[in-house]
Amino acid sequence: FLVGDLIFQAPRRLWSKTAASLGTKSYAYVFSEQPQDTSYLGVSHGSELPYVFGTTTSSDESPLAVSQAMMDYWISFATSLDPNDGKGTPSRFRELLARIS
């Protein structure tokens, strides 16, 4: 835990606080979902990627719900620079795709 905190968490918190103190919106997250296929590694750097891209190998409801939520936040951030705008929800995402097509 100590190495992860020093390498990832401390700089992330510093950057987020610095950006916020300068009046820039700042968003961060800590991924803590235990991947089932690599549980022996714990929650390691990059272990959120299958959840972000909807490629988690689990068929259980909880990991799929986490994946859906993460895709929503990331799509929202990519389209509006605000992860909390709800634009990544499945129905809203289909609507955006229809406009692009």
TABEL-V651786 format. One record per backbone hydrogen bond with DSSP energy under -0.5 kcal/mol. NH is the residue of the N-H (numbers start at 1). CO is the residue of the C=O. If there is no record, write none. Layout:
nh->(NH	NH)
co->(CO	CO)
//
This chain:
nh->(5	6	7	8	9	10	12	13	14	15	16	17	18	19	20	21	22	22	23	24	31	35	39	41	42	44	47	49	51	52	53	54	55	56	64	65	66	67	68	69	70	71	72	73	74	75	76	77	78	79	80	81	82	85	89	93	94	95	96	97	98	99	100	101)
co->(1	2	3	4	4	5	8	9	10	11	12	13	14	15	16	17	18	19	20	19	29	33	36	38	39	42	44	46	48	48	49	51	50	50	60	61	62	63	64	65	66	67	68	69	70	71	72	73	74	75	76	77	76	82	86	89	90	91	92	93	94	95	96	97)
//
